[in-house]
Amino acid sequence: MGLKALITLDLPNVTEDQRNLFYQSLTENRWTKINCLTTAWKASFNDNVNKNNALIVLENDLQSAKTSSGVRRVEYAIQLSLDDVKIATM
């Protein structure tokens, strides 16, 4: 069971087109949008990927999305764990 990532991000001062391109890039890199949360995403890694390498991959994906969409600034938080991301509504 590999690492799981929970990522929350903000894209200040972007157009809807830029946001859509940014999100499309993340989806192409196998990120999954958490639909019930406005800015939350999750990603999974194979068993042999350590935390440092997972973080590098995630940050490279963010940089790629930023470049391809023309977004100027990305604010994000990443949490890596072996546990699944719990998603719920109360």
Disulfide bonds with the S-S distance in Angstrom:
none
